[in-house]
Amino acid sequence: MQAAVISAEWAPRPDYPVTAEETRTQMARAASSVWKHPTSSVQTLDDPTPGPDDVILRVAAAGLCGSDLHFFETDAAGYMKYPGMARFPSVPGHEVSGEVVACGAGVRYLKPGDLVCLDDMVCCHRCDACRRGFPNQCENLDDVGFTMNGGCAELLRVPESNCWNINALVSRFGSKAKTLEAGAVIEPFTVGYNALFECAARIKPGAFATVFGAGSIGLAVIQLLRATGAVKVLCFEKNAGRRALATKVGAHAVYDASGDAAKIVLEATGGQGADVQVECAGAFESSFPQMEACAANGSQIVIIGRDSHKAPVSLEIFQCKKANVIGAMGNTGHGTYPNVLRMMAAGLLDPTQFITDRFPLADFNGAVAKARTREGGKVLIQVNN
C-alpha cells in the first residue's frame, strides 16, 4: 500500500529526563524535547492484516490538524514543536474516515462495507486512569497517527472499538462520498465536545462565549456553542480567511486577534464579560491575558490549544470571580462520539462547511505546505478516490 511516512531523529535534549520506557519503546512523552529534523515522503508499505479484534479500513480521507503541522514546525535547534507523545517513523493521520474491508475473528459490531469514522485514542481499559473513568488520561495510551500508524495511507488497521459507524449519515449528507468527507472531520467536533461538556460541564444556554483561534477545532467549537444555546459567540482570529469561515459556521461576530479582545468582549456584553472562553489557538502568551481580563463571574476558561509556553496568570482574579481554568485533552469516552453523530444527523453540526482544500495522497507534502499557511479551513488528504 501507499502511505505518507514521517521520520525524525531521536535526540533527547540535554535537560530532558528521558525515561527507560521511552528509550525502550522509542515513544517520547514530550516529542518537542526528543524528536528533531522531521522529514516526510510517500512510501510503499506492506498491507496490514487484522488481529482478532481489529478491522482493516480502506481509507477515504484524512484531515490535517494543527498537531500534524507541529510535527514539521521546528525551533532553532531543529526540534519539532509538537509537545505531546509521538513515535517515528510512523504514518500520520488521526482524523480519518473509511470503509471496512476486512474484520478479525473477534469483531462483532462491524462488517465489510460499513462506513466509519475513527476515535484515535486507543486506551488500555486496564490502568488506574481508565478504570476510574478517565480514558483520555490512559497511562498506556496509544494514539492513531501519533504513536501508531494513522490514516494517511490506503489501508489502516485499528481496533473495532475505535470505529464509529456513520452509515446513517448518508441520508444527512446525500451521498457516500460526501459522508466520508464529513466523517474525516468529525474528530475536531469530538475534541470540542469533550472540552465543553465533559471537562467544563457547567456551560449553560444563554452564555456569552469567546473562541480564540478559528482552525478546525475553533470552528467546531463555534458550531457546538451555537447548537447548545450560546447567545453571543465572539471569535478572535489573526487570519482573514479563517475569520470568514468563523462567520460562515455561525459566530455572531469575528475580530482580528491582534486587537484588544478584552475591551471588545466587555463592550459586547455590557460589561459582564464572557461566561465561557475557549482557547483553540495554542497561543497562550497572547490569548490568556485577554481571556482573564474579560472573564465574567463564574467564567470558565477552557484550554484546548497546545502550547509549550507558560501563560501569565493572576490568580486573584479567579478567586474573586469564582472562575475556573479547565484543561481539556482528548475526545474518547463519556458518550462523546455518539452524541456528536446524533447532532450531525439532526443538522445541528456540519463539518463540510469548513473543508477548503483537497489533495491526493501522492501530494502529501503539498497538502502539509498548504495547511501550514493557515489561510483556509480543513485540508483533506483524499486517499482512495
C-alpha positions in Angstrom: 0.0 0.0 0.0 1.0 3.6 -0.4 1.4 5.7 2.8 2.8 9.0 3.9 5.6 8.4 6.4 7.2 10.8 8.8 10.7 10.2 10.0 12.7 12.1 12.6 15.9 11.9 14.6 15.8 10.6 18.2 17.9 13.1 20.1 16.7 13.9 23.7 17.5 17.4 24.8 20.3 17.5 27.4 17.9 18.8 30.1 15.1 16.3 29.3 14.9 13.4 31.7 14.2 10.6 29.2 12.9 7.5 30.8 13.9 3.9 30.3 10.5 3.2 29.0 10.8 6.0 26.4 14.1 4.6 25.3 12.8 1.1 25.1 9.7 1.9 23.1 11.1 4.9 21.2 7.9 6.7 22.1 8.6 10.2 23.5 6.1 11.6 26.0 7.2 15.1 25.0 8.0 15.0 21.3 9.3 18.6 21.3 12.1 17.5 23.7 13.2 14.4 21.8 12.5 14.4 18.1 14.3 16.7 15.7 14.8 17.2 11.9 11.5 15.7 10.7 11.0 14.7 7.1 8.2 13.0 5.2 7.7 11.1 2.0 5.1 8.8 0.4 6.4 5.2 0.5 5.2 1.7 -0.2 4.5 -0.3 2.9 3.2 -3.8 3.5 -0.6 -4.1 3.6 -1.8 -4.6 7.2 -3.7 -7.7 8.4 -6.2 -7.6 11.2 -5.7 -9.0 14.6 -8.7 -10.8 16.3 -10.3 -7.6 17.4 -9.2 -5.3 14.6 -10.7 -4.1 11.3 -9.0 -3.0 8.2 -10.2 0.3 6.7 -10.0 1.3 3.1 -9.2 4.9 4.0 -11.3 7.5 2.2 -10.0 10.7 3.7 -7.7 12.0 6.4 -7.7 15.6 7.7 -4.6 17.5 8.6 -4.8 19.1 12.1 -2.6 21.7 13.9 -1.0 18.8 15.8 0.1 17.3 12.5 1.6 20.6 11.4 3.6 20.9 14.7 5.4 17.7 13.6 7.0 19.8 10.8 7.4 23.1 12.6 10.7 23.2 14.4 12.7 25.5 16.7 16.1 26.9 16.1 17.7 23.6 17.2 15.6 21.6 14.8 13.2 20.1 17.4 9.6 19.7 16.3 7.1 21.9 18.2 4.5 19.2 18.9 4.5 18.9 22.7 2.6 15.6 23.1 3.6 12.0 22.7 4.9 10.6 19.4 6.9 7.8 17.8 8.7 7.8 14.5 8.9 6.6 11.8 5.1 6.4 11.5 2.2 7.2 9.3 0.3 10.4 10.4 -3.4 11.0 10.3 -5.8 10.8 13.2 -8.9 12.5 11.6 -10.0 9.5 9.5 -12.9 8.0 7.7 -13.1 4.9 5.6 -14.9 1.7 4.6 -14.4 -1.6 6.4 -12.9 -4.1 4.1 -11.8 -6.9 6.5 -12.6 -8.0 10.0 -10.7 -10.1 12.6 -12.3 -13.2 14.0 -13.5 -11.5 17.2 -15.1 -8.5 15.5 -18.9 -8.3 16.4 -20.4 -5.0 15.5 -18.9 -4.1 12.1 -18.9 -5.8 8.8 -17.3 -5.2 5.4 -19.0 -2.3 3.6 -19.7 -0.3 6.8 -18.7 3.4 6.7 -16.9 4.5 9.8 -15.1 7.4 11.4 -12.2 7.0 13.9 -11.7 7.6 17.6 -8.0 7.9 17.5 -7.3 7.3 21.2 -6.5 3.6 21.8 -6.9 3.1 25.6 -5.8 0.1 27.6 -9.0 -0.1 29.7 -6.9 -1.6 32.5 -4.9 1.1 34.1 -6.0 3.2 37.1 -7.0 6.2 34.9 -9.1 4.1 32.6 -10.8 2.1 35.4 -11.6 5.4 37.3 -13.3 6.9 34.3 -10.5 9.0 32.8 -9.9 7.3 29.4 -8.3 10.4 27.9 -5.6 10.2 30.6 -4.9 6.5 30.0 -1.5 5.6 31.3 -0.8 3.2 28.4 -2.4 5.2 25.6 -1.6 4.6 22.0 -2.8 7.3 19.6 -3.5 6.7 16.0 -1.3 8.9 13.8 1.0 9.8 16.7 2.3 6.6 18.3 0.9 4.1 15.8 0.2 4.2 12.1 -2.6 6.6 11.1 -4.9 7.3 8.1 -2.6 8.9 5.6 -2.4 5.5 3.9 -4.5 3.4 1.6 -5.2 0.9 4.4 -5.4 1.2 8.1 -5.6 -1.4 10.9 -7.4 -0.2 14.0 -9.4 -1.9 16.9 -13.1 -2.3 16.2 -13.8 -0.4 19.4 -12.2 2.7 18.0 -14.5 2.9 15.0 -18.0 4.5 14.9 -20.5 3.6 12.3 -21.6 6.5 10.1 -23.9 4.7 7.7 -26.8 6.7 9.0 -25.2 10.0 7.9 -25.6 9.1 4.2 -29.2 10.4 4.3 -28.0 13.6 6.0 -25.2 14.4 3.5 -26.8 12.9 0.4 -24.0 10.6 -0.8 -21.4 8.1 0.3 -18.6 10.3 -0.9 -19.8 13.4 1.0 -20.5 11.3 4.1 -16.9 10.0 4.1 -15.6 13.6 3.7 -17.7 14.6 6.7 -16.5 11.6 8.6 -12.9 12.7 8.3 -13.8 16.0 10.1 -15.8 14.6 13.0 -12.8 14.3 15.2 -12.4 18.1 15.9 -16.1 18.2 17.0 -15.4 15.4 19.5 -12.4 17.3 20.9 -14.6 20.3 21.3 -17.5 18.4 22.8 -15.2 16.7 25.3 -13.8 20.1 26.3 -17.1 21.9 26.6 -19.4 19.3 28.1 -17.3 16.7 29.8 -14.3 18.8 31.1 -16.1 22.1 31.7 -19.5 20.6 32.4 -21.0 23.8 33.7 -21.9 25.5 30.4 -25.5 26.7 30.2 -27.7 28.0 27.4 -27.7 31.8 27.3 -24.0 32.1 27.7 -21.7 34.8 26.3 -18.8 33.0 24.8 -15.5 33.7 23.2 -13.4 31.4 20.9 -9.7 32.2 20.4 -8.5 30.6 17.1 -10.5 29.6 14.1 -8.7 26.5 13.0 -10.8 23.3 12.6 -11.3 22.9 16.4 -12.2 26.5 16.9 -14.7 26.3 14.0 -16.2 23.1 15.5 -16.4 24.8 18.9 -18.3 27.7 17.4 -20.9 25.3 16.0 -21.2 23.4 19.2 -21.7 26.6 21.2 -24.4 27.8 18.8 -26.1 24.4 18.8 -26.3 24.4 22.6 -27.7 27.9 23.2 -24.8 30.4 23.5 -26.4 33.8 22.7 -23.2 35.5 21.7 -20.2 33.7 20.3 -17.3 36.1 19.6 -14.3 34.8 17.7 -10.8 36.2 17.6 -8.5 35.0 14.8 -5.5 36.6 13.0 -6.1 35.1 9.6 -8.7 36.9 7.4 -9.7 33.7 5.5 -10.3 31.9 8.8 -12.3 34.9 10.1 -14.6 34.5 7.1 -15.1 30.8 7.9 -15.9 31.6 11.5 -18.7 33.8 10.3 -19.9 31.1 7.9 -20.2 28.5 10.6 -22.1 30.8 13.0 -20.0 33.1 15.1 -22.1 36.2 15.9 -19.0 38.5 15.4 -15.5 37.9 14.4 -12.4 40.1 15.1 -8.7 40.2 14.3 -7.0 38.6 17.3 -4.3 41.2 17.2 -6.7 43.8 18.6 -7.9 44.4 22.2 -10.1 41.4 22.6 -10.9 42.0 26.3 -12.2 45.5 25.5 -14.3 44.2 22.6 -15.9 41.5 24.8 -16.7 43.8 27.7 -18.3 46.3 25.3 -20.3 43.5 23.6 -21.6 42.1 26.9 -22.5 45.3 28.6 -19.5 45.0 30.9 -20.5 41.5 32.2 -17.7 39.6 30.4 -17.6 36.2 28.9 -19.1 33.2 30.7 -17.3 30.6 28.5 -13.9 31.2 26.8 -12.2 28.6 24.7 -8.5 28.7 23.8 -8.1 26.9 20.4 -5.2 28.8 19.1 -2.3 27.4 21.1 -1.1 30.9 21.7 -1.2 31.2 25.5 1.0 34.2 25.9 -1.3 36.4 23.8 -4.7 34.9 24.4 -4.7 34.1 28.1 -4.2 37.7 29.4 -7.2 38.8 27.2 -9.4 36.0 28.4 -8.5 36.7 32.0 -9.3 40.4 31.6 -12.8 39.8 30.3 -13.8 36.9 32.5 -17.3 37.1 33.9 -18.3 36.0 37.4 -18.2 32.2 37.3 -16.3 32.2 34.0 -14.9 29.0 32.6 -11.7 29.3 30.5 -11.3 26.1 28.6 -7.8 25.2 27.2 -7.9 23.0 24.1 -4.9 24.5 22.1 -1.5 23.1 22.7 1.4 25.4 23.6 4.7 24.7 25.3 4.9 28.3 26.6 3.8 29.2 30.1 0.9 31.7 30.5 0.9 34.6 32.9 -2.0 34.2 35.4 -3.3 36.5 38.1 -5.0 34.0 40.5 -6.6 36.8 42.5 -9.0 37.4 39.6 -10.1 33.8 39.5 -10.6 33.7 43.3 -12.7 36.9 43.3 -14.8 35.9 40.3 -15.2 32.2 41.2 -13.8 31.5 37.8 -12.0 28.4 36.5 -9.3 27.4 34.1 -10.0 24.0 32.7 -7.6 21.8 30.9 -9.1 19.6 28.2 -7.3 16.9 26.1 -8.7 14.0 24.1 -12.1 13.0 22.8 -12.8 9.4 23.8 -15.4 8.0 26.2 -18.3 9.7 28.0 -20.7 9.3 25.1 -18.9 11.9 23.1 -18.8 10.3 19.7 -22.4 9.1 19.6 -23.7 12.5 20.8 -21.7 14.3 18.2 -23.0 11.9 15.5 -26.6 12.5 16.7 -26.1 16.3 16.5 -24.8 15.9 12.9 -27.6 13.6 11.9 -30.1 16.2 13.2 -28.5 19.0 11.2 -27.1 20.9 14.2 -23.4 20.4 13.1 -21.9 20.4 9.6 -18.2 19.6 9.2 -18.3 20.0 5.5 -18.7 23.8 5.8 -15.0 24.4 6.5 -13.4 21.9 4.2 -11.5 24.2 1.8 -8.7 22.1 0.2 -8.3 18.6 -1.0 -5.1 16.8 -2.0 -4.3 13.3 -3.2 -2.1 11.1 -1.0 0.7 11.3 -3.6 0.9 15.1 -2.8 1.1 14.7 0.9 3.9 17.3 1.3 1.9 19.7 -0.8 -1.1 19.3 1.5 1.2 20.0 4.5 2.6 23.1 2.8 -0.9 24.4 2.2 -2.1 23.7 5.7 1.0 25.4 7.2 -0.1 28.7 5.6 -3.1 28.6 8.0 -5.0 30.6 5.4 -8.0 28.3 4.9 -10.0 25.7 6.7 -9.6 22.0 6.8 -7.2 20.4 4.4 -8.2 16.8 3.4 -5.9 14.1 2.1 -8.2 12.1 -0.4 -6.8 8.6 -0.2 -8.8 6.2 -2.2 -10.8 8.4 -4.6 
